[in-house]
Amino acid sequence: MYKVKVYVTLRESVLDPQGTAVKGALHSLSYTEVKDVRIGKFMELVIEKSDRDLDEMVRDMCEKLLSNPVIEDYRYEIEEAVAR
């Protein structure tokens, strides 16, 4: 079994109105040190071992469903999951 952590973020060239709103709220709470906020998504997948190439499978999932490749970037980390 593998645990795959997927991080999806807006591309730097894409405006992030949600991040701007959160930054404004933080400033209103006196956290004026915060200079920028970018909002993203985090997903954890547990995947069984198989004959398929894991990297290829995760990239395919990210490009077809988990991210919007037009406006988002993604990265992922693969860990061997410990059976319980």
N, C-alpha and C positions, 0 to 999 in steps of 0.2 A: 504494500500500500504506500501511496505517496500523498503528501499534503502539499498542495500548490497554493501559494499566496499570490493573488493577482491584484496589481495596483493600476487603476485607470485614472488618468488626469487629462484635463483639457490641454491642448497644445498651447505653447507660450503665445502664439499669435492670435489665439481666440480669447475674447473678452470673457470675464467670469463675473457676471452680475451677482451671483450668490456669494462669492468670495468677497466682493466689494461691500455687500450688505453686512456680512459677518464682521469685516474689518471696522465698519462704521459702528456696529453694536459694541465691539470690544473697546473702541475709543470712547464711546459714551459711558462705558463702565470704568473709565480711567486707565485702560491698558493702552496708552498712547505710544508705547514702545513698538507695538505691532505695526510693521510697515507694509505688509502685504499678506493676503490670504488667498489661497487657491483651494477650491473644493474638488474632491475626487471621490472615487469609489474603491472599496476594498472588498475582495471576495476570497474565501477559502474553499478550495475544492479538495475532496478526498477521492483519489483515483486508484483503482485496483491495478496491479501489475498486469501487463498483457504483452503480446508480441508487437504491438504498435509502438512507434517511436514517440516517446512522451513529449519531447520538445515540440515536435511537429504537431502533435495532437493539441497541445495547449495553445500554440500559436494560431492554429486553425480555429479553435474555440473563441479566442480573443478577437480575431479578425472578423469572424462571422456573426458573433452574438454578444460577447461580453463588452466590446468597445465599439465606438463609431469611428472607424479609421479616418474619416474626413476631418473630424475636429478633436479627436482624442488620441493620446499615446498610451501605451501600456507597457508594463514590465511584470515579470513574475519570478518567483523563487520556488525551487522544488526542494522538498525535504523528504527524507525517508520517514514514513509514519511508523510509530511503534504500535504493534498490535496489543490490544487490551483484553 
